């Protein structure tokens, strides 16, 4: 990546303290650091551009800034991470110099930095609006698990799909691989602006999958196939597992 490209890219990490299943989870300690700081460290290790955390509480701000990372205060009204990063981007860069934004969820402390970088690759094609990741499913129980979101897509290059649909169902039918969608996104700035301005779409509400809003609006999402699914920390059991994994490093 050239210096100019790096200057046009930022990793934004949205976080909120009001998790129902794990209250205060951005500050949950993992290997001696708050979880949100662990995520920011993985983002920095990706070496694709500056990193900033965006949230709506001073507790998160203090933890992030104490670790040396940039923090952007956002409103309390946001229902999704994409809404939060859109506000943060406007605060950070009202002139529009930043062209590509990686949206890295604040509850992925074990994410592979290479996966963070991989999310940008589909945007090398100017026809792509949004990029994301997937991993081929190898466990039989994941094929039918509605909590494992599947991406249905057309292969357009090695390790690359053009997304046709995202679903909690087992799809597509028949022989062949199934792909587990990883909720890490890279947006062109104009695509993010358009996306957050759209109202929730019918299929988004039915499947409870925000990315369907973009597909229903005719936006193009391409998917990079990677090797590992990062652990999302949503419950105390997830937190214990993340602590075990990072304690080994």
SULGI-V374784 format. One record per backbone hydrogen bond with DSSP energy under -0.5 kcal/mol. CO is the residue of the C=O (numbers start at 1). NH is the residue of the N-H. E is the energy in kcal/mol with one decimal. If there is no record, write none. Layout:
co & nh & e
CO & NH & E
CO & NH & E
This chain:
co & nh & e
2 & 6 & -2.5
3 & 7 & -2.0
4 & 8 & -0.8
5 & 8 & -1.0
6 & 9 & -1.3
8 & 99 & -2.0
8 & 100 & -2.6
9 & 50 & -0.6
10 & 12 & -0.6
10 & 102 & -2.7
11 & 52 & -2.3
12 & 14 & -0.6
12 & 104 & -2.1
13 & 54 & -2.4
14 & 106 & -1.3
17 & 19 & -1.5
17 & 24 & -2.8
22 & 25 & -1.3
24 & 27 & -1.6
25 & 28 & -1.4
26 & 36 & -2.7
28 & 35 & -1.7
30 & 33 & -1.6
33 & 30 & -3.3
34 & 37 & -0.8
34 & 38 & -1.9
35 & 39 & -2.2
36 & 40 & -2.0
37 & 41 & -2.3
38 & 42 & -1.9
39 & 43 & -2.2
40 & 44 & -2.3
41 & 45 & -2.2
42 & 46 & -0.8
43 & 46 & -0.7
43 & 47 & -0.5
44 & 47 & -1.4
50 & 11 & -2.6
51 & 70 & -0.8
52 & 13 & -2.4
53 & 72 & -2.6
54 & 15 & -1.9
55 & 74 & -2.9
57 & 61 & -1.7
58 & 62 & -2.8
59 & 63 & -1.7
60 & 64 & -2.6
61 & 65 & -2.8
62 & 66 & -2.0
63 & 67 & -1.1
64 & 69 & -2.2
65 & 68 & -1.3
70 & 53 & -2.5
72 & 55 & -1.3
80 & 84 & -1.7
81 & 85 & -2.7
82 & 86 & -1.8
83 & 87 & -1.8
84 & 88 & -2.4
85 & 89 & -2.6
86 & 90 & -1.7
87 & 91 & -2.0
88 & 92 & -2.7
89 & 93 & -2.9
93 & 96 & -1.4
99 & 189 & -2.5
100 & 10 & -1.8
101 & 103 & -0.6
101 & 187 & -3.1
102 & 12 & -2.9
102 & 104 & -0.8
103 & 105 & -0.6
103 & 185 & -1.6
105 & 108 & -0.9
107 & 233 & -2.5
108 & 111 & -1.6
112 & 115 & -1.1
112 & 116 & -1.5
113 & 117 & -2.0
114 & 118 & -2.3
115 & 119 & -1.4
117 & 120 & -1.5
118 & 121 & -1.1
120 & 123 & -1.7
121 & 124 & -2.2
122 & 125 & -1.8
124 & 126 & -0.7
125 & 128 & -2.0
129 & 188 & -1.9
130 & 222 & -2.0
131 & 186 & -2.5
132 & 224 & -2.8
133 & 182 & -2.5
134 & 226 & -2.8
135 & 180 & -3.4
139 & 142 & -1.0
139 & 143 & -0.7
140 & 143 & -1.1
140 & 144 & -0.6
141 & 144 & -0.6
141 & 145 & -0.6
144 & 146 & -0.6
145 & 148 & -1.7
147 & 149 & -0.9
149 & 181 & -3.4
150 & 152 & -0.5
150 & 167 & -2.5
151 & 153 & -0.6
152 & 164 & -3.2
152 & 165 & -1.8
154 & 162 & -2.6
157 & 160 & -1.9
159 & 225 & -2.3
160 & 156 & -1.9
160 & 157 & -1.2
161 & 163 & -0.6
161 & 223 & -3.1
162 & 154 & -2.2
165 & 152 & -3.1
167 & 150 & -3.3
169 & 171 & -0.9
178 & 137 & -2.9
179 & 151 & -1.8
179 & 181 & -0.6
180 & 135 & -2.1
181 & 183 & -0.5
182 & 133 & -1.1
182 & 184 & -2.5
184 & 133 & -0.5
185 & 103 & -3.1
186 & 131 & -2.9
187 & 101 & -2.5
188 & 192 & -2.4
189 & 193 & -2.4
190 & 194 & -2.0
191 & 195 & -2.8
192 & 196 & -2.3
193 & 197 & -0.9
194 & 198 & -0.9
195 & 198 & -0.9
201 & 205 & -2.3
202 & 206 & -2.0
203 & 207 & -2.9
204 & 208 & -1.8
204 & 209 & -1.1
209 & 212 & -1.4
210 & 213 & -1.8
211 & 214 & -0.6
211 & 215 & -1.4
212 & 216 & -2.7
213 & 217 & -1.2
214 & 219 & -2.6
215 & 218 & -1.7
219 & 221 & -0.5
220 & 129 & -1.5
220 & 130 & -2.2
221 & 163 & -2.7
222 & 132 & -1.9
223 & 161 & -2.4
224 & 134 & -1.8
224 & 226 & -0.5
228 & 230 & -0.6
230 & 232 & -0.6
231 & 110 & -0.5
231 & 233 & -0.5
232 & 234 & -0.9
235 & 239 & -2.2
236 & 240 & -2.2
237 & 241 & -2.0
238 & 242 & -2.6
239 & 243 & -2.2
240 & 244 & -1.9
241 & 245 & -2.5
242 & 246 & -2.5
243 & 247 & -1.5
244 & 248 & -0.8
245 & 248 & -0.7
246 & 249 & -0.6
